[in-house]
């Protein structure tokens, strides 16, 4: 799959939501932890059951390499990714931590190489250590089968401390966008958007408006729709008039919906389905998908 497949899935489901399956063990229903004994196994089961329940509603998934690795679940992550592919999801993965070009080369081979254990369609990579840490992934993108999303602006409250600093006449996150824009020039798909895109903040309407205006062909992956300072109206700044060019990541609002009811978690799938419907309805109030 490439970015065109994501946009086709969004159009088919009429839903621009990416389900974020990153969560802590405390957010897992207690029944799963009791049944599976190991946190990694319970986490994997939770992910697979949500995938099955939401396969006709949500077009794409987001998983974190680190979230599984910290639970000693590398094998579990591989199994979850393969199951997501079987179900037909577009799958995004946060890249593992990389502090050198050599580590980036290793990660690229382990994830997207011929014998890669972590199948995914798109990869999110950090930007603030420099472009040589994302360049090893570009050869896979240029083949037209993979997508790369470079972190520009995140939704966490302290993000402006670094990402909104001025560098010359630009904000730092706009400087990252400039670098990504140069890499993306030759990766435009049939719907007019690039396979090298950006991770941008769902919480900043001004940033999204500026990014969309300056880079009308960069696909924008919107981080943190669940954050208190984010909303669907702000997210709408990233989409074009056909509802293309962006997708919004929602996690805890769906995965932890069972906790909001005060129940014991026995109905976590029903609560997740209902919450996913609410997220979709809220987004499509402002985003018209044609």
Secondary structure as GFF3:
##gff-version 3
##sequence-region A 1 290
A	DSSP	alpha_helix	3	13	.	.	.	ID=ss1
A	DSSP	beta_strand	17	20	.	.	.	ID=ss2
A	DSSP	three_ten_helix	25	27	.	.	.	ID=ss3
A	DSSP	alpha_helix	30	36	.	.	.	ID=ss4
A	DSSP	alpha_helix	39	54	.	.	.	ID=ss5
A	DSSP	beta_strand	60	64	.	.	.	ID=ss6
A	DSSP	alpha_helix	65	69	.	.	.	ID=ss7
A	DSSP	alpha_helix	74	87	.	.	.	ID=ss8
A	DSSP	beta_strand	90	94	.	.	.	ID=ss9
A	DSSP	alpha_helix	101	112	.	.	.	ID=ss10
A	DSSP	beta_strand	122	125	.	.	.	ID=ss11
A	DSSP	three_ten_helix	131	133	.	.	.	ID=ss12
A	DSSP	three_ten_helix	135	137	.	.	.	ID=ss13
A	DSSP	alpha_helix	138	142	.	.	.	ID=ss14
A	DSSP	beta_strand	147	151	.	.	.	ID=ss15
A	DSSP	alpha_helix	160	163	.	.	.	ID=ss16
A	DSSP	beta_strand	166	167	.	.	.	ID=ss17
A	DSSP	beta_strand	170	171	.	.	.	ID=ss18
A	DSSP	alpha_helix	172	184	.	.	.	ID=ss19
A	DSSP	beta_strand	196	201	.	.	.	ID=ss20
A	DSSP	alpha_helix	205	214	.	.	.	ID=ss21
A	DSSP	beta_strand	220	223	.	.	.	ID=ss22
A	DSSP	alpha_helix	232	235	.	.	.	ID=ss23
A	DSSP	three_ten_helix	236	238	.	.	.	ID=ss24
A	DSSP	beta_strand	246	250	.	.	.	ID=ss25
A	DSSP	alpha_helix	252	255	.	.	.	ID=ss26
A	DSSP	alpha_helix	257	260	.	.	.	ID=ss27
A	DSSP	alpha_helix	268	284	.	.	.	ID=ss28
###
